Amino acid sequence: QDGSHTQPCKPDGIPYDWPSRRRPARLRLRSPTRAMAMTLQDIQQRLDAHEPEMSTARPEHTRVRAAVAIITRQPHEDVEILFIRRSEFDGDPWSGDIAFPGGRIDTPEEPPRMAAERETLEEVGIELGDDEYLGRIDDVTGRTDAVLVSGFVYGLTGPVALTPNHEVAATGWIAMS
């Protein structure tokens, strides 16, 4: 090789149109002028200033309502988030997925936040409540509006023992940095 760089081409000689590897900047986790790691207090301030967009279930489209708990902790300098890997079951479209603890809202009368807290207790044995609650994020829908998910953020200030049930194959804390 002579060291020159040529762009790969399709068989017809036209260069491939490579997609950009940059992700859209939707949620800024750190300030560009700030070198310190994010704290639970930073998350609380951003959630306090955020007005979440809450979607309503449309009976003609939404078949499943669900709620998740985005559980954070700060054991050292950086904030960590709890993720689970769902157990694998035949016929379960979410088998093996990496997710936040949470699940289906059982009845139309059940508040989404209560469902997130109930499912978290069932799946990983963490009892969440007002003391840990930091705020709500925007609701998200699946590609076809068949699934509507509400997310709630919690901050743990002390150690916690995870006790995954049969629905959870693995758990892990992932640093935000």
VENBEL-V558545 format. One line per field, one symbol per residue. phi: phi as a letter, one per 20 degrees, with the letter a starting at -180 (. if undefined). burial: # if it has 24 or more other ideal C-beta (glycine too) atoms within 12 Angstrom, else .. A space follows every 50 residues. Layout:
phi=???
burial=???
//
This chain:
phi=.enfddfgcfgeneffefffefefeeceecffedefffdffffgffffee dfededfdgfceecdbbcdeedbcfcfdfdceccdffecgnefdgmfebe gqrfefcfeffgffffffffffecmdedagfefdrddffcdfgdmfcddd dcdccedcfbeecfefedebcaedffe
burial=.....................................###.##..##... .............###########....########.......#....## #####......#############.#.#...######.###.....#### ######...#.#.#..###.#.#..#.
//
